[in-house]
Amino acid sequence: MSLMGTKNGRKQHTAEFKAKVAIAAIKGERTASELASMYGPHPTQIGVWKKQALETLAQGFSSRRSSAVRAQEDLTPRSTNRSGS
């Protein structure tokens, strides 16, 4: 199991671990209960991660860019090197 530091006795899984489990759930080759036995988290938690992954994936194909992406692009310096002039 891939865990980050724990607070209040609760497990905190890394994003990579959550993605790995969510991808396995999306593939549908095993039930949530089987994945829970393999990886540790409760089947309900696996379902939540699967839903989050599918929602995030759909946003990646959206024609509208999120405000966070636009804000990051605004902070990225643009090249002022003009070739051919």
C-alpha positions as CSV (number, residue, x, y, z in Angstrom):
1,M,0.0,0.0,0.0
2,S,1.3,3.5,-0.8
3,L,0.6,5.8,2.1
4,M,1.7,9.3,3.0
5,G,2.0,10.5,6.6
6,T,-1.0,9.7,8.7
7,K,-3.0,12.2,10.8
8,N,-5.6,11.2,13.4
9,G,-5.0,7.5,12.5
10,R,-6.4,7.9,9.0
11,K,-4.7,6.5,6.0
12,Q,-3.6,9.1,3.4
13,H,-2.9,7.5,0.0
14,T,-0.8,9.1,-2.6
15,A,-2.3,10.4,-5.8
16,E,-0.4,7.7,-7.8
17,F,-1.9,5.0,-5.6
18,K,-5.4,6.4,-6.0
19,A,-4.9,6.6,-9.8
20,K,-3.6,3.0,-10.0
21,V,-6.6,1.7,-8.1
22,A,-9.1,3.9,-10.1
23,I,-7.7,2.7,-13.4
24,A,-8.0,-0.9,-12.2
25,A,-11.7,-0.1,-11.3
26,I,-12.3,1.6,-14.6
27,K,-11.0,-1.5,-16.5
28,G,-13.7,-3.5,-14.8
29,E,-11.7,-6.8,-14.8
30,R,-12.3,-7.2,-11.1
31,T,-15.1,-6.1,-8.7
32,A,-14.6,-3.3,-6.2
33,S,-14.5,-6.0,-3.5
34,E,-11.7,-7.8,-5.2
35,L,-9.8,-4.6,-5.7
36,A,-10.3,-3.8,-2.0
37,S,-8.8,-7.1,-1.1
38,M,-5.9,-6.5,-3.3
39,Y,-5.1,-2.9,-2.5
40,G,-6.7,-2.3,0.9
41,P,-9.2,0.6,0.6
42,H,-12.9,0.0,1.2
43,P,-14.9,-0.8,-2.0
44,T,-16.9,2.4,-1.5
45,Q,-13.7,4.5,-1.5
46,I,-12.6,2.7,-4.7
47,G,-15.9,3.7,-6.3
48,V,-15.3,7.4,-5.2
49,W,-11.8,7.4,-6.8
50,K,-13.2,5.8,-10.0
51,K,-15.9,8.5,-10.2
52,Q,-13.3,11.2,-9.6
53,A,-11.0,9.8,-12.2
54,L,-13.7,9.6,-14.8
55,E,-14.9,13.2,-14.1
56,T,-11.3,14.5,-14.3
57,L,-10.7,12.6,-17.5
58,A,-13.7,14.2,-19.1
59,Q,-12.5,17.6,-18.1
60,G,-9.2,17.0,-19.8
61,F,-11.1,16.7,-23.1
62,S,-13.2,19.8,-22.5
63,S,-12.9,22.6,-25.1
64,R,-13.0,25.2,-22.3
65,R,-9.8,25.6,-20.3
66,S,-10.2,25.8,-16.5
67,S,-9.4,29.0,-14.7
68,A,-6.5,27.3,-13.0
69,V,-4.9,26.5,-16.4
70,R,-5.5,30.0,-17.7
71,A,-4.0,31.5,-14.5
72,Q,-0.9,29.2,-14.9
73,E,-0.5,30.3,-18.5
74,D,-0.7,33.9,-17.5
75,L,2.2,33.4,-15.1
76,T,4.3,31.6,-17.7
77,P,6.8,34.0,-19.3
78,R,6.4,34.4,-23.0
79,S,9.4,34.3,-25.4
80,T,10.2,37.7,-26.9
81,N,12.6,36.2,-29.4
82,R,11.3,36.9,-32.9
83,S,12.9,35.0,-35.6
84,G,13.2,36.5,-39.1
85,S,13.1,40.1,-37.9
